[in-house]
Amino acid sequence: MSFVEHLIIGGGISGCVMARQLAKHQLNFKLVEAQATLGGRIQSTEQGLDLGPTWFWPHQHSVESLLAELHIGFFEQYTQGDYVYQTEPNSPITRGRDQQGMLSYRVNGGMGTVITALSNTIPDENILLNSPVNQISKRDNIWRVTLINGGELSCDHLWLAMPPRKIAPLFLAADNRVLSEALVAHLQAQQTWMSAQAKFVAVYAKAFWRDAGLSGQGFSRVGPMVEINDACGADSNAPAALFGFVGIPAVNRQPLDEQQVINACVTQLGKLFGDAALSPISTHYVDWASNSLIASAADISEPSQHAHFNEAKYKAELKKLNLGLIGAEFSQTEPGYIAGAIDHVNKQVSEL
Ligand SMILES: Cc1cc2nc3c(=O)[nH]c(=O)nc-3n(C[C@H](O)[C@H](O)[C@H](O)COP(=O)(O)OP(=O)(O)OC[C@H]3O[C@@H](n4cnc5c(N)ncnc54)[C@H](O)[C@@H]3O)c2cc1C
């Protein structure tokens, strides 16, 4: 069993930011991730199109600071022109203009560039990919972590950068129950934000909607997508694209054939933005609800809400255990958001 001072489980942005900080402080650590790549909910195509998170907002200074440190640029979400909306299946498409134009930012090259840049600051030998953890226990004041492939790791400080509902089962799988019953129940009550969503992206040869005075924003009570946005990259070499959130609830979506959902999304884009939208160069579709490392059954069946983890109540228990809960959902300021994830990790590091 190999021993490290600090062990991080989960290689999304929370785990990667923590790993970068530990590397900066020259501490002895390992980052363990179940999947073949880092990023977790952050996923971008090779062309930089975001299939997970897309935006951050002007008040989220921790995102801006991290981007500056990693030398990554950002740009304003395109909202110039009219939006389109449809209220009933047979009602005409209506145009409108959002006078306020809520400001949001996107990352040059997609959110995935943040993960790539973060991973470049973490020594390769400190990262263990394709390594799902299936059990966590504590004996003689040392954490013991078992991997599905049979490997074992031990550590002093354990950092869990995972969706809250994925945590308790790992403890309950071990014989010795380390966490209090109240903490287990509280973890099980925290929903993982956006984990029940599905996102669709259509890539085009050009942003024809912009030429027609449209912003690329669309709203629909007909579906399958409920909200659509311009997903073009920052410069003219970047792909022209539209993306949308599929509004069919996850439980109803799961039995559907994926290709049927994709076809229905393309048909809807044609209705909203005209015939040019019917011929995308390529399409991308990710149903996050089907990723069992992110979404739990309860996340899929409940109405969407943000986590409310009561840090003050469990602080003493966690401190005594040398256990840090650092996923985005544990943020006390912006639970579920990338900004929340970064802030929360930075706060935990400052208290080390
Ligand atoms: C469709 C969508 C749109 C979103 N839009 C936005 C947005 O516009 N702006 C915004 O701020 N946020 C948005 N979010 C939320 C944002 O993605 C999250 O806040 C952020 O990515 C969470 O990062 P994390 O590292 O805390 O968790 P995650 O990214 O969930 O990472 C957890 C990691 O833990 C790993 N893991 C789980 N179980 C195990 C195990 N047993 N062993 C080892 N590893 C394990 C997982 O594989 C995963 O890599 C969106 C999310 C989705 C899905």
The ligand as an SDF file (V2000), in Angstrom:
LIG
                    3D

 53 58  0  0  0  0  0  0  0  0999 V2000
  -24.4110   20.6580  -18.4570 C   0  0  0  0  0  0  0  0  0  0  0  0
  -23.7490   21.4490  -17.3660 C   0  0  0  0  0  0  0  0  0  0  0  0
  -23.6950   22.8290  -17.4620 C   0  0  0  0  0  0  0  0  0  0  0  0
  -23.0860   23.5790  -16.4550 C   0  0  0  0  0  0  0  0  0  0  0  0
  -22.9800   24.9300  -16.6140 N   0  0  0  0  0  0  0  0  0  0  0  0
  -22.2410   25.6550  -15.7340 C   0  0  0  0  0  0  0  0  0  0  0  0
  -21.9100   27.0030  -16.0140 C   0  0  0  0  0  0  0  0  0  0  0  0
  -22.2650   27.5320  -17.0750 O   0  0  0  0  0  0  0  0  0  0  0  0
  -21.1960   27.6910  -15.0840 N   0  0  0  0  0  0  0  0  0  0  0  0
  -20.7520   27.1090  -13.9120 C   0  0  0  0  0  0  0  0  0  0  0  0
  -20.1040   27.7970  -13.0870 O   0  0  0  0  0  0  0  0  0  0  0  0
  -21.0150   25.7960  -13.6470 N   0  0  0  0  0  0  0  0  0  0  0  0
  -21.7390   25.0690  -14.5280 C   0  0  0  0  0  0  0  0  0  0  0  0
  -21.9400   23.7290  -14.3230 N   0  0  0  0  0  0  0  0  0  0  0  0
  -21.4440   23.1440  -13.0590 C   0  0  0  0  0  0  0  0  0  0  0  0
  -19.9150   22.8690  -13.1210 C   0  0  0  0  0  0  0  0  0  0  0  0
  -19.6800   21.9730  -14.1510 O   0  0  0  0  0  0  0  0  0  0  0  0
  -19.4470   22.3090  -11.7810 C   0  0  0  0  0  0  0  0  0  0  0  0
  -19.5990   23.2970  -10.7720 O   0  0  0  0  0  0  0  0  0  0  0  0
  -17.9840   21.8950  -11.7410 C   0  0  0  0  0  0  0  0  0  0  0  0
  -17.5210   21.3780  -12.9500 O   0  0  0  0  0  0  0  0  0  0  0  0
  -17.8240   20.8830  -10.6190 C   0  0  0  0  0  0  0  0  0  0  0  0
  -16.4820   20.4860  -10.5000 O   0  0  0  0  0  0  0  0  0  0  0  0
  -16.0510   19.4630   -9.3580 P   0  0  0  0  0  0  0  0  0  0  0  0
  -14.6170   19.1890   -9.5790 O   0  0  0  0  0  0  0  0  0  0  0  0
  -16.4550   19.9740   -8.0270 O   0  0  0  0  0  0  0  0  0  0  0  0
  -16.9220   18.1480   -9.5920 O   0  0  0  0  0  0  0  0  0  0  0  0
  -16.9820   17.1830  -10.8670 P   0  0  0  0  0  0  0  0  0  0  0  0
  -16.6430   17.9320  -12.0870 O   0  0  0  0  0  0  0  0  0  0  0  0
  -18.2900   16.4920  -10.7890 O   0  0  0  0  0  0  0  0  0  0  0  0
  -15.7930   16.1510  -10.6120 O   0  0  0  0  0  0  0  0  0  0  0  0
  -15.9350   15.0530   -9.7710 C   0  0  0  0  0  0  0  0  0  0  0  0
  -14.9500   13.9860  -10.2400 C   0  0  0  0  0  0  0  0  0  0  0  0
  -14.9660   12.9100   -9.3070 O   0  0  0  0  0  0  0  0  0  0  0  0
  -14.7880   11.7120  -10.0300 C   0  0  0  0  0  0  0  0  0  0  0  0
  -15.2570   10.6010   -9.2050 N   0  0  0  0  0  0  0  0  0  0  0  0
  -16.5280   10.3400   -8.8000 C   0  0  0  0  0  0  0  0  0  0  0  0
  -16.5620    9.2050   -8.0900 N   0  0  0  0  0  0  0  0  0  0  0  0
  -15.2880    8.7410   -8.0350 C   0  0  0  0  0  0  0  0  0  0  0  0
  -14.6810    7.5870   -7.4360 C   0  0  0  0  0  0  0  0  0  0  0  0
  -15.3880    6.6750   -6.7610 N   0  0  0  0  0  0  0  0  0  0  0  0
  -13.3290    7.4110   -7.5750 N   0  0  0  0  0  0  0  0  0  0  0  0
  -12.5750    8.3280   -8.2520 C   0  0  0  0  0  0  0  0  0  0  0  0
  -13.1150    9.4220   -8.8450 N   0  0  0  0  0  0  0  0  0  0  0  0
  -14.4480    9.6210   -8.7440 C   0  0  0  0  0  0  0  0  0  0  0  0
  -15.6400   11.9340  -11.2790 C   0  0  0  0  0  0  0  0  0  0  0  0
  -15.2730   11.0450  -12.3240 O   0  0  0  0  0  0  0  0  0  0  0  0
  -15.3150   13.3910  -11.5940 C   0  0  0  0  0  0  0  0  0  0  0  0
  -14.2270   13.5180  -12.4780 O   0  0  0  0  0  0  0  0  0  0  0  0
  -22.5360   22.9330  -15.3100 C   0  0  0  0  0  0  0  0  0  0  0  0
  -22.5890   21.5360  -15.2150 C   0  0  0  0  0  0  0  0  0  0  0  0
  -23.1800   20.7980  -16.2380 C   0  0  0  0  0  0  0  0  0  0  0  0
  -23.2020   19.2870  -16.1410 C   0  0  0  0  0  0  0  0  0  0  0  0
  1  2  1  0
  2  3  1  0
  2 52  2  0
  3  4  2  0
  4  5  1  0
  4 50  1  0
  5  6  2  0
  6  7  1  0
  6 13  1  0
  7  8  2  0
  7  9  1  0
  9 10  1  0
 10 11  2  0
 10 12  1  0
 12 13  2  0
 13 14  1  0
 14 15  1  0
 14 50  1  0
 15 16  1  0
 16 17  1  0
 16 18  1  0
 18 19  1  0
 18 20  1  0
 20 21  1  0
 20 22  1  0
 22 23  1  0
 23 24  1  0
 24 25  2  0
 24 26  1  0
 24 27  1  0
 27 28  1  0
 28 29  2  0
 28 30  1  0
 28 31  1  0
 31 32  1  0
 32 33  1  0
 33 34  1  0
 33 48  1  0
 34 35  1  0
 35 36  1  0
 35 46  1  0
 36 37  1  0
 36 45  1  0
 37 38  2  0
 38 39  1  0
 39 40  1  0
 39 45  2  0
 40 41  1  0
 40 42  2  0
 42 43  1  0
 43 44  2  0
 44 45  1  0
 46 47  1  0
 46 48  1  0
 48 49  1  0
 50 51  2  0
 51 52  1  0
 52 53  1  0
M  END
$$$$
